[in-house]
Amino acid sequence: MTPVSATVFTRENCELCDDAIGTLRSVADEEGIDLDLDVVDVDGDPELREEYGERVPYVLLDDRPAFKYEVDPTAARSKLRALGADSD
């Protein structure tokens, strides 16, 4: 099975970001889905800071927008299952 790509745009000291990452990891682990997680701090890049600003966490799954501000575990499970099935 090919890993599901996840990109989480974050900022330093962002509790919602930590929660989003934890939820993605937990759901992927529970579902047996290999998650290729990339965490990007928007403060390290002026263009990203301007694009995302306070709109973090912002989550892409397989390069498509999936979540903003929080990751709902039920929705994450559904999206990860669908993407995991597509990679078989």
Secondary structure, DSSP 8 states (H G I E B T S, - for coil): ---EEEEEEE-TT-HHHHHHHHHHHHHHHHHT--EEEEEEEGGG-HHHHHHHTT--SEEEETTEEEEES---HHHHHHHHHHHHHHT-
